[in-house]
Amino acid sequence: MKSYLCKAYRHGPEWYIQRDLKQFLSDREWLVEQTHGNLYQQGLPDLFVAHRRYGQRWIDCKNPKRYSFTKAQRIKWPLWEQHGVGIWIITAATQEEYDKLMGPPNWRDYWKPSWSEIPDIDALLDELAMSDAE
């Protein structure tokens, strides 16, 4: 009789950062909700968190050595920012990274110069409308 073994699934570095951060925040009495991107819901940060004292945050976990923003994030996050929604980038489950949640949203700090300028939301929406019309 053949024995079938399931292939072990390998997770990327951001998965481990997110796993550890969820525990780190839960230990400090944060409610942690994980989001799931799909075809119909793109560009969302990885986690929505809430704390009685500190309020709500949207968090995206990034590998500090190698990260990128998706096209959907480059379009959506400036729009969210215009509507007062903050997004925090966290790169590890450490006190130093946790302290970033007590400051202003920091996603713009992770924008790479190779991506040129931070996009103007109106220009991005015009580009999207033109591509839909074609």
N, C-alpha and C positions, 0 to 999 in steps of 0.2 A: 504494500500500500504506500502510495506517495504521500509525503508530508509537505504541506503547503505552508510556507512561512510568509507572513505579511512583510512587505518591504518597509523598513523603518522610514518614517517621514522626517526629512531634515527641515529644520526651521532656520530662517535667516536671523541675523543679529538683532534686528528690530523686534522680532517676535519675543526674544528673551528679555530685551529691555522692557517691552510692554508687560510681559508676565511679571517681572520683578517689580515694576512700578505699580501695577495693580495691587500687589500685596503690600508694598511700602505705603501706599495711600490708604488702603483699608485699615492698616495698623494704626493710622492716625485719624481714624473716624471719618474718612471721606467715603461717600457713596461713589462707586466706580461702575460705569456702564460702558461696555465695549461696543463700538459701532462696526458694521460690516458693509464695506463697499461692494457694489455690484453694478450691473449694467444700468440700472435705474437710479442709483444713488452714488455718485462719484464725487470725490473731492472732500469728503468729510474727514475731520481729524479722527484719530484712532479711539480716543476716549472722551466721554462726557463725564465730568466729576462734579460733585457738590459737597459742600461742607457747611454746617450750621453757622459757623463763625466767619468763614472766608468766602462764602458764596459759591458761584458756579464757574467752571472753567472748561474749555475745550482744549484737549492736549493731543499733540501728534508726536509719536515717538520716532526718533531718527537715530541712525547709526552715526556717531560723530566722525567716523573715519571715511564714510562713504554714504552720502544721502542725496536725494533729489526731491523735487516737488513734481507732482503729476501736472499735466496740462489743466486738469479740472481744478486742482488746488490753486494753480496760478491764476485761474479765472475767478474762482469762488471766494478765496480768502480776502482779496481786496474789497469785494462786494460786502462780505460779512463785516469787515472792518468799518466800512462806510455806515453800516447800520448798528455800530456799537458792540459787535460781537468780537471778543478777543480770542486769539489762538496762541497757545504756548507750545514751544518745542522743548521737549525734554529728552536728554540723551543717555540718562542712567538713573537708576533708583538710588540716588545718594542725597545727602542733606544739601549739598551745594546745588544740585539740580532742583530739588524740592523748593529751595529758597526762591528760585525763579518764579514760582507760582504766586509769590507775595508781591512781585513787581508787575510792571505793565506787560501786556502781551509782547512776545519776543520773536514772532515768526519772521519778521522783516530782518532780524539780525542774522538769519540763516540763509538769506537770499544770496546766491553766488554771483559774483561779477560776470561770470561766463554766461549767465542768463540775461545779460544786458540790464536794462533798467527794470525796476519794479513796474509791472504793467499798469497802464491807465485803464480803469474798468470800462469806461465808455468806448475806448478803442477796441478792447477785447470783445465787447458785446456787438459792436459794429462788424468786426471780423467774423464773429459767429453767425450773425444774421446774413451776411453776404455768402458764407459757405452753405447755409441752409437754402438760400435762394437758388443756388447753382444746381 
